[in-house]
């Protein structure tokens, strides 16, 4: 059985995301039809990139910025939206330059993340950036960042004590730390 959409309406269309309300009949995990129509509200997002910029000394660049929905400042891995028609790697390169003032010579995709798959279709592309060299930061007019480097052990302690709680950053840093440990063993 495949998904059946009985009704679809756009509730909101904005610059960053849009919201659609669908009346659907979803399949069960074993492929059967439930026969029950359910309303699903879906936030449509063009996707985003998350950057794990690693300096030659092994330290990792983070940005601190104010997050209005939380009314607080957060330390985070640099990240941003993929613009219409832009490829994820090009977005990653642009966001690194805009937010940190660095460029990278080497890029490696680490993960694809679905931050809130229950109601958002956003895909986040997590890239490791190496061979960093200073450039000029070019934040958008509504952005203000503090950039700082952290050693990996410090970031792991920050995660453990709640000082670093942004989900994309926690996922990226823990994945990277695991990779480093695995490489050290082989």
N, C-alpha and C positions, 0 to 999 in steps of 0.2 A: 504494500500500500504506500502511496506517496501522499505528501501533504496536499490537502485540498483547501483552497482559499475561496471562501463564500462571498466575502465582501472586503473591500480595501478602501481606506480613506486617509488622506494626508491631513493631519491635525495641525502641524506647524512646520514651516520651512524657514530655516535660519542660515546664517553664514557658516557656523561651525557644525551644526547638526540639524536634522529634521526628524519629525516624529510621525509615525504612521500607525493607524489602528486597523487591525485585520480581524476578521471573523474566520477562524480556521478549524479544520478537523485534522488533528495531528496523528501520525502513526505511533504505535507503541514500539518499544525496543525490538519486539519479535516480528514487527511488520504488520500487525493486525490493525484494523481501523477501530477506533473507540466509538465512532458514531456520534460523539459529543462535540458540539461546536463550542469553541472557546475564543474569547477575545484576547488578542495579544497586541500589546503596544510596544513598538520597536523604535528605538533611537537609531537613526542612520547616520553614520560617521564615515568620512572618506578614508580613515586610517591614520596612523601616526608612526613615528619613529622614536626610538629610545637609544641613547648613545652611552656606551661605556668607554670613555676616553682614558686610556692608560698611558701615562708618561713613561719615558725611558727608564726612570728610577723605580717603576712599578706602582707609583702613587696614582690614584684615580681622581679625576676632576669631577666635582659636583657643583651644582648651582643652588643658590638659596633664593627663593622668591616667595612673594606673598600670594597665598591662595585664598581668594575671596570667599568661595563657598565654605571654607573651614575657618575663616577669620584668623589665619595664622601664617607664619613663615614656615617653609619646609626646605630641608636639604633634599635634593633630588638629583638623579642622573639627568643630564640635559635631554630634552624631548620636544617634540612638536608635531603639528599636523602635516600630512602629505597634501600638498596643493593639487588642485584639479589638473590632471594630465602629467603630474610629476611622478617619477619612479621613486620607490622607497630609498634607494641608495643616494640619489640626488637630493632627496629631502634630508637625509641624515647628514650629508656633507654641508648643506645649507644651514641646518639647525646648529651644528657644531660651531660653525663660523659665527652665526648670529648670537648665540648664547654665551660662548666661551672666548671667542676671539682666537681660536686655534683652527688649524687645518690638519688633516691626517693623511699620511702617505699610504697607509694600509688599512683596509676595512675587511671585517669578517662578520657575517651574519651568525648570531648565536641562537636566537630563539624567535618564534612567533608566539605572541601572547594574545589571548582573548580576555580583556580585563573584566567585562561584565556580560557574559554570554546569555544571561537570562533575559536581557531586554535591550542590549546594545550590540550592533553588528561590527563594531570597530575591531580591526586587527592592528596590533602593535608589532613592529619589526625592530628587534633589538640587535644592534650592531656594536661590535668591539672596534674601537678606533685606535690605531697605533701609529708610531712615527709622527708624533704631534710636533708641530712647529707653530710659533706664535704668528698671529695675523691680527686683524683689527676686528673687535666685536662689533656686530651690526644688529643690535636688538631692534625689534619692531617698536613703533612709537609708544605702545602701551605696555612694554616690557621693561623690567629693571631687575638685574641679576647681581648677586655677589658670587664670585667664582673662587673656589678654594680646592686645594689638593688634600687628599686623605690617604694614609696607608691602609691597605686592605684589613689588617687586624683591627685598626680603629673603627672602620666601617662595620665590621662584624660585631664589635662591642656596642656600637650605636644601635644596631638592629636589635641586639639582645635586650638592651635597656629601654627601647622605645624611642630613642632619639632620632632614629631614621625609620619612618613608618610608611612612606610612600610605596605602594604595592609594586609598581614597575621597577623601582630602584631596589627594593628588597629582593625581588625575583632575579633581577639581573646580577646583582652583587653576589647572592648566594650561588647562582649557577656558575658564575665566573670563579668563585672561591673553590667550588667543587672541581671545576676543570683544572685549576692550578694544582690542587691536591692530587688528582689523578695523574697529571703529567709528571709530578715529582716522584710518584711511585714507579713509573715505567722507565 
